[in-house]
Amino acid sequence: MSRFILMILLLLSVSGQAAPDAASLEAIRQCRDFIRQTQLPDGAFRVSCTGDVVRIWPYFGNVAAGALIVAHRLEPQPEDLVRVKRWLDWYAAHQRADGNIPDFLGTRRDYKPSPKRKAIDVYPPTYLSALRIYREAQPEGLPAAELLKRAGQALHAIESALDPADDLTWSSTPHLYKYPMDNVDVCIGLLDGARLFEALGAREQAERCRALVARISTAIAKFWLPEQGHFAWAQGQSPKVRTFEKPYPDGVANIYLALTIDPPPPKLWDNLRRQFGTAPRITPDLWLLAARRCGTPEQVKDFTAAAIGRVKSGDLTLQTASRLLLALAGDVAAPVVVPMKLGRK
């Protein structure tokens, strides 16, 4: 083990954070390097490094920015803060007047906005999270006025996506579905936004963020099916949205809720393990993140090994590399969780 790794382990142990072991740190580096490779010269992150094809999904770009900063906390790499700022600037330059941003498709030389606007509910809140994380890592990286402008646009976009009829955000246009998974991401972004606005002295915006979290989290709680011990994975009249049969979307939605709401609902972890324990569609990073909150130390150990194995396989995309990095970072990347009261029959 290098002297530098030993220094990192010592610093983290003194701060009370559980440090990743040497194998996890090596996997984190591999994920970090992959994320770097996906960044285009103009600052955008593409979904994969395959050939000349460019697909830019801003949700994954925002998560990747946060993952690079977490890696920087473990192993300081100032150039990664520059990479994150280039992404934040690219996002700001490509968002629309309403604070939303489309996907982009094409080639490295010529990519354009996608005619479909996917996930309008999760792009602005994850951008809020990325802004908050970046400011804490690099306080002088963006002027306060610029941060307030960008954060304010994201907050406006979230408020515009919220349906006052039930306090949930629509997932896309045209308005078809409302997902508890997406709405939890909205709450996390708003909680990060509240911290950012407060740090910038914008108390009114911070209170707007917190008021929205209270409303949305109350609405998310209604997806919980206490008799079945799982969440409906979408809102709708079809009985299919109340199933717990398919790894996706049923299983993925529920494991994501298990790792992001506080406290985790009773019996959900055991139900997930029993129903989807061998399903490849639920990747090791999700299992590991959920196990850190709901599982046993032995399960955390097993899923850590599985996550490291996934990294070593080289089967990575921007999404998987970012999530695996965050999962393996442990307490250094402890996720923001959403307080929620559920019916507990």
C-alpha positions in Angstrom: 0.0 0.0 0.0 1.4 3.4 -1.0 2.3 6.0 1.6 -0.3 8.3 0.0 -3.1 5.8 0.6 -2.0 5.3 4.1 -2.2 9.0 4.7 -5.7 9.1 3.2 -6.8 6.2 5.5 -5.4 8.0 8.5 -7.1 11.3 7.7 -10.4 9.6 7.2 -10.2 7.6 10.4 -9.4 10.7 12.4 -12.4 12.5 10.8 -14.7 9.7 11.8 -15.4 8.6 8.2 -15.0 5.0 7.2 -12.3 4.9 4.5 -12.5 2.6 1.4 -10.0 -0.3 1.5 -7.2 -0.5 -1.0 -9.1 -2.6 -3.5 -12.0 -0.2 -3.4 -9.7 2.8 -3.9 -8.2 1.1 -6.9 -11.7 0.5 -8.4 -12.6 4.1 -7.6 -9.6 5.3 -9.6 -10.7 3.1 -12.5 -14.2 4.6 -12.4 -12.7 8.1 -12.1 -10.5 7.5 -15.2 -13.5 6.3 -17.2 -15.6 9.4 -16.3 -12.7 11.5 -17.4 -12.6 9.7 -20.8 -16.3 10.5 -21.4 -15.8 14.2 -21.2 -15.8 16.1 -24.5 -13.5 19.1 -25.2 -16.5 21.5 -24.7 -17.2 20.1 -21.2 -20.1 17.7 -21.9 -20.1 14.2 -20.6 -21.3 11.6 -23.0 -22.9 8.4 -21.9 -20.2 6.1 -23.3 -16.9 6.2 -25.0 -18.0 4.1 -27.9 -16.7 5.4 -31.3 -17.9 8.8 -32.5 -21.4 8.5 -31.1 -22.5 11.2 -28.7 -25.4 10.8 -26.3 -25.6 13.4 -23.5 -28.1 12.8 -20.7 -27.7 15.7 -18.3 -28.8 13.6 -15.3 -25.8 11.3 -15.7 -23.5 14.3 -16.2 -24.6 15.8 -13.0 -24.1 12.6 -11.1 -20.7 12.2 -12.8 -19.7 15.7 -11.6 -20.5 14.7 -8.0 -18.6 11.4 -8.4 -15.5 13.2 -9.5 -15.6 15.5 -6.5 -16.0 12.5 -4.2 -12.9 11.0 -5.8 -11.1 14.3 -5.3 -11.9 14.1 -1.6 -10.2 10.7 -1.4 -7.3 11.5 -3.6 -6.9 15.3 -4.4 -6.9 15.9 -8.1 -7.3 19.6 -8.8 -7.8 19.0 -12.5 -11.0 17.1 -11.7 -12.4 20.3 -10.2 -11.7 22.0 -13.5 -13.5 19.2 -15.3 -16.5 19.6 -13.0 -16.6 23.3 -13.6 -16.5 22.8 -17.4 -19.5 20.5 -17.1 -21.4 23.0 -14.9 -20.7 25.7 -17.4 -21.7 23.5 -20.4 -25.0 22.7 -18.6 -25.7 26.4 -17.9 -25.0 27.3 -21.6 -27.3 24.7 -22.9 -30.3 24.9 -20.6 -33.5 26.6 -21.9 -35.1 29.8 -20.5 -37.4 27.8 -18.3 -34.4 26.1 -16.5 -34.9 22.8 -18.2 -32.4 21.1 -20.5 -32.9 18.4 -23.2 -30.8 15.4 -24.1 -28.4 15.7 -26.9 -27.6 13.3 -29.7 -25.2 13.1 -32.6 -21.5 12.8 -33.1 -18.4 14.4 -31.6 -18.4 17.0 -34.3 -22.1 17.6 -34.5 -24.6 16.9 -31.8 -28.0 18.5 -31.3 -30.9 18.6 -28.8 -33.0 15.5 -28.9 -36.6 16.1 -30.1 -37.7 14.2 -27.0 -37.4 15.8 -23.6 -36.7 13.0 -21.1 -36.8 13.3 -17.4 -37.5 16.9 -17.1 -38.1 16.4 -13.3 -34.6 15.1 -12.4 -32.3 17.2 -14.5 -32.7 20.5 -12.6 -32.5 19.0 -9.0 -29.4 17.0 -9.8 -27.9 20.2 -11.2 -28.7 21.9 -7.9 -26.9 19.0 -6.1 -23.9 19.3 -8.4 -23.7 23.1 -7.8 -23.8 22.6 -4.0 -21.1 19.9 -4.0 -18.9 21.9 -6.3 -19.2 25.1 -4.2 -18.2 23.2 -1.1 -15.2 21.7 -2.9 -14.2 24.9 -4.6 -15.7 28.0 -2.8 -14.1 30.5 -5.2 -14.8 28.5 -8.4 -18.0 30.4 -9.4 -19.0 33.9 -8.3 -21.9 34.0 -5.8 -24.1 35.9 -8.2 -23.6 33.3 -10.9 -24.3 30.5 -8.5 -27.5 32.2 -7.4 -28.6 32.7 -11.0 -28.1 29.1 -11.9 -29.6 27.7 -8.7 -32.6 30.0 -9.1 -33.2 28.7 -12.7 -33.1 25.1 -11.4 -35.5 25.9 -8.6 -37.9 27.6 -11.1 -37.8 24.5 -13.3 -38.6 22.2 -10.4 -41.5 24.4 -9.3 -42.8 24.4 -12.9 -42.7 20.6 -13.1 -44.7 20.2 -9.9 -48.4 19.3 -10.3 -50.4 21.2 -7.6 -53.1 18.6 -7.8 -50.9 16.1 -5.9 -47.5 17.7 -5.2 -45.6 15.4 -7.5 -43.5 16.3 -10.5 -44.2 15.0 -14.0 -41.3 12.8 -15.3 -41.4 14.1 -18.9 -43.3 15.8 -21.7 -45.9 14.9 -22.7 -47.2 14.4 -19.2 -47.6 10.6 -18.7 -46.1 9.4 -15.5 -45.1 10.4 -12.0 -42.5 8.2 -10.4 -41.6 8.0 -6.7 -38.0 7.4 -7.7 -37.8 10.6 -9.7 -39.6 12.6 -7.0 -37.1 11.4 -4.4 -34.3 12.8 -6.6 -36.3 16.1 -6.7 -36.3 16.1 -2.9 -32.6 15.4 -2.7 -31.9 18.2 -5.1 -34.1 20.6 -3.1 -32.3 19.7 0.1 -29.0 20.4 -1.5 -30.5 23.5 -2.9 -31.5 24.7 0.5 -28.0 24.2 1.8 -26.6 26.1 -1.2 -29.0 29.0 -1.0 -28.4 29.4 2.8 -24.6 29.4 2.2 -25.2 32.2 -0.3 -27.5 34.2 2.1 -30.6 33.5 0.0 -32.9 32.5 2.8 -36.2 32.9 0.9 -35.1 30.5 -1.8 -33.9 28.1 0.9 -37.3 28.1 2.6 -39.0 27.5 -0.7 -36.8 24.4 -1.2 -37.7 23.0 2.2 -41.4 23.7 1.9 -41.4 21.8 -1.4 -39.6 18.9 0.2 -42.2 18.7 2.9 -45.0 18.6 0.3 -43.3 16.2 -2.2 -42.1 13.7 0.5 -45.7 13.5 1.9 -46.9 12.7 -1.6 -44.2 10.1 -2.2 -45.3 8.3 1.0 -48.6 7.5 -0.6 -46.8 5.1 -3.0 -46.0 2.8 0.0 -48.1 -0.3 0.1 -47.9 -1.5 3.7 -49.7 -4.8 3.2 -47.4 -5.8 0.4 -44.2 -4.3 1.9 -43.1 -2.4 -1.2 -43.7 0.8 -3.2 -45.8 1.2 -6.3 -43.2 2.1 -8.9 -45.4 4.8 -10.6 -48.6 6.6 -10.3 -51.5 5.4 -12.5 -54.7 3.5 -12.7 -53.1 0.4 -14.1 -52.5 -2.4 -11.6 -49.1 -2.9 -13.2 -47.7 0.0 -11.3 -48.3 -1.8 -8.0 -46.5 -5.0 -8.9 -43.3 -6.3 -7.4 -42.4 -8.8 -10.1 -39.9 -7.4 -12.6 -36.3 -6.3 -11.7 -37.0 -3.2 -13.7 -38.9 -1.0 -13.0 -40.3 -2.7 -9.9 -37.1 -3.8 -8.2 -34.9 -0.9 -9.2 -37.4 1.7 -8.1 -37.8 0.0 -4.7 -34.1 -0.5 -4.0 -33.5 3.2 -4.9 -36.2 4.2 -2.4 -34.6 1.9 0.2 -31.3 3.8 0.0 -32.7 7.3 -0.2 -35.5 7.7 2.3 -35.2 7.9 6.1 -36.0 5.7 7.8 -36.0 2.8 5.3 -39.4 1.2 5.3 -39.8 -2.0 7.4 -39.5 -5.3 5.5 -38.5 -3.7 2.2 -34.9 -4.9 2.3 -35.8 -8.5 3.0 -38.5 -8.4 0.3 -36.0 -7.1 -2.2 -33.4 -9.7 -1.3 -36.0 -12.5 -1.5 -37.5 -11.4 -4.8 -34.6 -9.9 -6.7 -31.5 -11.2 -5.0 -30.0 -12.8 -8.2 -31.5 -10.4 -10.8 -28.7 -8.9 -12.9 -30.8 -5.9 -13.8 -30.2 -4.6 -10.3 -26.6 -3.8 -10.4 -24.0 -4.2 -7.5 -23.8 -0.4 -6.9 -27.5 -0.2 -6.1 -27.3 -3.3 -3.8 -24.2 -1.9 -2.1 -25.7 1.6 -1.5 -28.9 0.0 -0.1 -27.0 -2.5 2.0 -25.0 0.3 3.7 -28.4 1.6 5.1 -30.4 -1.6 5.4 -28.2 -4.7 5.3 -25.7 -6.5 7.5 -21.9 -6.0 7.6 -21.5 -9.3 5.8 -23.9 -8.1 3.0 -22.0 -4.9 2.7 -18.7 -6.9 2.3 -20.2 -9.2 -0.3 -21.7 -6.3 -2.4 -18.4 -4.4 -2.1 -16.7 -7.4 -3.7 -19.4 -7.6 -6.4 -19.0 -3.9 -7.2 -15.2 -4.2 -7.5 -15.7 -7.2 -9.8 -18.1 -5.1 -12.0 -15.4 -2.4 -12.3 -12.7 -4.9 -13.1 -14.9 -6.4 -15.9 -14.6 -3.1 -17.8 -18.3 -3.1 -18.4 -18.8 0.6 -17.7 -20.9 3.5 -18.8 -21.0 7.0 -17.4 -24.0 6.0 -15.3 -22.4 2.8 -13.9 -19.0 4.3 -13.4 -20.4 7.2 -11.4 -22.7 5.1 -9.2 -20.0 2.4 -8.6 -17.6 5.1 -7.5 -20.1 6.6 -5.1 -21.0 3.2 -3.7 -17.4 2.2 -3.1 -16.6 5.5 -1.5 -18.7 4.6 1.5 -19.2 7.2 4.1 -17.2 9.7 2.1 -20.1 9.8 -0.3 -22.9 9.3 2.2 -26.1 10.1 0.2 -28.5 12.8 1.1 -31.7 11.0 2.4 -35.2 12.3 2.5 -37.2 12.2 5.8 -40.5 10.4 5.3 -43.3 9.1 7.4 -45.0 5.9 6.0 -48.0 3.9 7.0 -46.7 0.8 8.8 -49.4 -1.8 9.1 
